[in-house]
């Protein structure tokens, strides 16, 4: 298998059901990726070591999904210059609104690109990672264009 170009990290195994949406889209676009459970508060040392090694392993984009007081994406961004795409997860009693605010409201200086709460956010983060790679990778750009065309073709014109 090719070396992963996109890292999908999440705070808990319970986030996988949502974050697999990012993996599915990257697989559909033939972009190698890997998924890891790395918590900003439960496994901070493991998270830091992973991020520090990521660029040297060929990782170009980090997708970070977390719920609750979701500091994972911000902590990822603090430890790497790679673009970090944050996905708020609706795993808490506040149904992801807490995670959305925690992820999107980064103080100036350490940016996190924040996506929609839940599965749509995970899917779009995967597509956005592909768009980043497509800037310098013609083959990815062509596959992304084909994917968009197929999506458009699958939308019926009539509502009934
Ligand atoms: C966050 O707490 C995780 O990202 C997850 O969304 C949430 C709940 O985690 P578990 O208690 O299910 O492990 O850190």
Boltz pocket constraint, residues with backbone or C-beta under 6 A from the ligand:
constraints:
  - pocket:
      binder: B
      contacts: [[A, 10], [A, 11], [A, 12], [A, 13], [A, 14], [A, 15], [A, 39], [A, 65], [A, 66], [A, 67], [A, 68], [A, 89], [A, 91]]
      max_distance: 6.0
